[in-house]
Amino acid sequence: MTHQFDTVIIGSGLAGLRAALEAAGAGNVAVLSKLYPTRSHSTTAQGGIGAALGNEEPDKPEWHFYDTVKGSDFLGDQDAIEIMCGDAIRAIIELEHMGVPFSRTPEGRIAQRYFGGHTKDFGTAPVRRACYSADRTGHAIVFTLYEQCQLKGVKFFPELFVLDIVIENNRCHGVIVLEISTGEIHIFSSKVTLIASGGYGRVFKTTSNAYVSTGDCLSILYNRGIPLEDMEFFQFHPTGLYGLGILITEGARGEGGILINGKGDRFMERYAPTIKDLAPRDMVCRAILTEIREGRGIDGKDYIYLDLRHVPKKTIKERLPEITTFCKTYMGIDPSEQPIPVIPTAHYAMGGIPTDIDGRVLMDEKGSVMQGLYSAGECACVSVHGANRLGCNSLLDTVVFGRKAGRAIKEEIGRDTAGKNKKEDIVGARHAVPLLERSKIMIDSILKCNGKERLANIRTELQDRMMEHCSVFRDEKNLKGLIESIRNLKERTKDIYLKDKTRKFNTELIDAIELNHMLNISEVIASSAIERKESRGAHYREDCPERDDTSWLKHTLAFKTDKEIEFRYKPVNITRFKPEERIY
Ligand SMILES: Cc1cc2nc3c(=O)[nH]c(=O)nc-3n(C[C@H](O)[C@H](O)[C@H](O)COP(=O)(O)OP(=O)(O)OC[C@H]3O[C@@H](n4cnc5c(N)ncnc54)[C@H](O)[C@@H]3O)c2cc1C
């Protein structure tokens, strides 16, 4: 079946929702999601959304700008960062007016708390910049934006899985999707398509990310010739529950929690004397793993403690209820009475689909634009986070750049209402037909798979290998071995066995498609990591431990070719803050 919309948005997380709300002003808008819309990963965001409101103490967008640049290890594009930090206050007030129930100060203002890497006066001390709704901030914003979209007539299509993206002659014409409940394949033909498909933390064994964060659309676009930017930069969050990876928000340290090692030392005092436990995530992760490697884990084991016992019980109850429940449910621990065993967990993709500041997808290092295709949110790389994202800057990124992309789409749709687009609709639907057929063949061939391999085993091996050789510490030898393993696993997927041969709600089929995308993305991450022979932000090479601004102050673009991946580079946009040593 073919559906026709002016705008088709893939993803109902915060980036997709915010863009939909804006684009709904011109033409009709469809939002497609492989989940029920409000179950997107954005809903799980806990700790906060950053803006220099200055409600609790003096703060300025300029300080936020500086912190984000420094946090990014100077790889973030400063034009984009300035826009994000400058627009943050407006964005928060707008969310408040839409109905987001932010936590409040006693005077009734939006409350703010400390978060890693956010400082006052260019790094002199931590500042309270994260606005929050207890530790359910994502939940509060997703539900509010979902309601607003409903009011504007945005049409939602839940549980549709994008199989392919229709691109012909440098123009996007829509997508091919699988209706999960029936197994039917549909064409969504559109004038403009926005990809807001989120992250891909599931390529690692220990992750805070939802099961659906598998990077499908990045992999599809990469296969279609769009480069992927800065894929070597994947953030680990310092505090995942030990053995599970479930996130304990940085807000826990923002409310006074500290990290202690097996000797009972507050070790971050040694690594970041000024802001200690509130240092950026890349630094805290390396510090934790160094403590563990040097035998100072708890009882010599591979975890450390996050200690909240000194934080007032009232604060924990009111501001951290969600993580308290997690600790009780999964670990049998009451965080106000016992320290929480934690370990770094794969959390956030800094890299992704290259875009300009209005979300237009870029095809090369010269900035050539792919017509009719936009991207925003975690899957996009605009790049505001550079080599390392600061906590509470991702939610901000989704609403600021989601809105900007929505505005640009609205303008584009509004500009050519007359005949031109009608013609494009017909052309688009025509281009989609061969891809629809190809998707059908792909699904049929997966359903027929009768080999020896179980896909769950291949997935587990991939996640284990990525965790061992491509997480917080990396080196060339292990990365090379990893790439070999990934290629070997790719071969093995040709010999999988699918138990479920039916078409309706076949989750095994979805798993098989996702696994192919995860393997594809992992190869790009590992290959980009080999190429970058320096250490910067979340990418730490033990064999090249220094940052090298002379050779590597540039963005990586990875292109798919028939043989090896081709790498090209583009300069970082530096407008205001020159690279300096990163001391906290
Ligand atoms: C546990 C956790 C806590 C976090 N806490 C914070 C925080 O406090 N502050 C902060 O700033 N950031 C936080 N982050 C990061 C932040 O929440 C995310 O980066 C952000 O919400 C991503 O939003 P998004 O709209 O880009 O994507 P998502 O919310 O991940 O949405 C992706 C959408 O794409 C759809 N999709 C994907 N693939 C397909 C496909 N093949 N077909 C159809 N649909 C598809 C999904 O169904 C989904 O609707 C947290 C992240 C996690 C994991």
Ligand as a Chemical Component Dictionary entry (heavy atoms), coordinates in Angstrom:
data_LIG
# 
_chem_comp.id                   LIG 
_chem_comp.type                 NON-POLYMER 
_chem_comp.pdbx_formal_charge   0 
_chem_comp.three_letter_code    LIG 
# 
loop_
_chem_comp_atom.comp_id 
_chem_comp_atom.atom_id 
_chem_comp_atom.alt_atom_id 
_chem_comp_atom.type_symbol 
_chem_comp_atom.charge 
_chem_comp_atom.model_Cartn_x 
_chem_comp_atom.model_Cartn_y 
_chem_comp_atom.model_Cartn_z 
_chem_comp_atom.pdbx_ordinal 
LIG C1  C1  C 0 18.629 5.853  30.177 1  
LIG C2  C2  C 0 18.940 7.154  29.505 2  
LIG C3  C3  C 0 18.872 8.337  30.223 3  
LIG C4  C4  C 0 19.180 9.554  29.601 4  
LIG N1  N1  N 0 19.097 10.711 30.333 5  
LIG C5  C5  C 0 19.352 11.899 29.717 6  
LIG C6  C6  C 0 19.219 13.120 30.429 7  
LIG O1  O1  O 0 18.854 13.163 31.603 8  
LIG N2  N2  N 0 19.495 14.277 29.776 9  
LIG C7  C7  C 0 19.894 14.306 28.464 10 
LIG O2  O2  O 0 20.118 15.387 27.915 11 
LIG N3  N3  N 0 20.002 13.146 27.765 12 
LIG C8  C8  C 0 19.731 11.966 28.356 13 
LIG N4  N4  N 0 19.850 10.796 27.636 14 
LIG C9  C9  C 0 20.084 10.872 26.186 15 
LIG C10 C10 C 0 18.797 11.267 25.479 16 
LIG O3  O3  O 0 17.692 10.773 26.187 17 
LIG C11 C11 C 0 18.731 10.734 24.059 18 
LIG O4  O4  O 0 19.923 11.023 23.382 19 
LIG C12 C12 C 0 17.574 11.391 23.289 20 
LIG O5  O5  O 0 16.391 11.279 24.042 21 
LIG C13 C13 C 0 17.403 10.772 21.923 22 
LIG O6  O6  O 0 16.224 11.248 21.361 23 
LIG P1  P1  P 0 15.873 10.978 19.838 24 
LIG O7  O7  O 0 14.594 11.677 19.580 25 
LIG O8  O8  O 0 17.039 11.331 19.007 26 
LIG O9  O9  O 0 15.712 9.389  19.728 27 
LIG P2  P2  P 0 14.867 8.276  20.560 28 
LIG O10 O10 O 0 14.134 8.854  21.708 29 
LIG O11 O11 O 0 15.816 7.170  20.823 30 
LIG O12 O12 O 0 13.792 7.821  19.498 31 
LIG C14 C14 C 0 14.130 7.064  18.354 32 
LIG C15 C15 C 0 12.879 6.759  17.580 33 
LIG O13 O13 O 0 13.229 6.185  16.339 34 
LIG C16 C16 C 0 12.393 5.078  16.072 35 
LIG N5  N5  N 0 13.095 4.154  15.175 36 
LIG C17 C17 C 0 14.398 3.731  15.237 37 
LIG N6  N6  N 0 14.640 2.843  14.240 38 
LIG C18 C18 C 0 13.495 2.704  13.558 39 
LIG C19 C19 C 0 13.107 1.912  12.451 40 
LIG N7  N7  N 0 13.937 1.071  11.835 41 
LIG N8  N8  N 0 11.828 2.018  12.018 42 
LIG C20 C20 C 0 10.952 2.835  12.624 43 
LIG N9  N9  N 0 11.256 3.602  13.688 44 
LIG C21 C21 C 0 12.514 3.530  14.144 45 
LIG C22 C22 C 0 12.097 4.503  17.445 46 
LIG O14 O14 O 0 10.934 3.732  17.437 47 
LIG C23 C23 C 0 11.933 5.783  18.263 48 
LIG O15 O15 O 0 10.626 6.273  18.165 49 
LIG C24 C24 C 0 19.551 9.575  28.242 50 
LIG C25 C25 C 0 19.606 8.396  27.518 51 
LIG C26 C26 C 0 19.328 7.194  28.142 52 
LIG C27 C27 C 0 19.464 5.933  27.339 53 
# 
loop_
_chem_comp_bond.comp_id 
_chem_comp_bond.atom_id_1 
_chem_comp_bond.atom_id_2 
_chem_comp_bond.value_order 
_chem_comp_bond.pdbx_ordinal 
LIG C1  C2  SING 1  
LIG C2  C3  SING 2  
LIG C2  C26 DOUB 3  
LIG C3  C4  DOUB 4  
LIG C4  N1  SING 5  
LIG C4  C24 SING 6  
LIG N1  C5  DOUB 7  
LIG C5  C6  SING 8  
LIG C5  C8  SING 9  
LIG C6  O1  DOUB 10 
LIG C6  N2  SING 11 
LIG N2  C7  SING 12 
LIG C7  O2  DOUB 13 
LIG C7  N3  SING 14 
LIG N3  C8  DOUB 15 
LIG C8  N4  SING 16 
LIG N4  C9  SING 17 
LIG N4  C24 SING 18 
LIG C9  C10 SING 19 
LIG C10 O3  SING 20 
LIG C10 C11 SING 21 
LIG C11 O4  SING 22 
LIG C11 C12 SING 23 
LIG C12 O5  SING 24 
LIG C12 C13 SING 25 
LIG C13 O6  SING 26 
LIG O6  P1  SING 27 
LIG P1  O7  DOUB 28 
LIG P1  O8  SING 29 
LIG P1  O9  SING 30 
LIG O9  P2  SING 31 
LIG P2  O10 DOUB 32 
LIG P2  O11 SING 33 
LIG P2  O12 SING 34 
LIG O12 C14 SING 35 
LIG C14 C15 SING 36 
LIG C15 O13 SING 37 
LIG C15 C23 SING 38 
LIG O13 C16 SING 39 
LIG C16 N5  SING 40 
LIG C16 C22 SING 41 
LIG N5  C17 SING 42 
LIG N5  C21 SING 43 
LIG C17 N6  DOUB 44 
LIG N6  C18 SING 45 
LIG C18 C19 SING 46 
LIG C18 C21 DOUB 47 
LIG C19 N7  SING 48 
LIG C19 N8  DOUB 49 
LIG N8  C20 SING 50 
LIG C20 N9  DOUB 51 
LIG N9  C21 SING 52 
LIG C22 O14 SING 53 
LIG C22 C23 SING 54 
LIG C23 O15 SING 55 
LIG C24 C25 DOUB 56 
LIG C25 C26 SING 57 
LIG C26 C27 SING 58 
# 
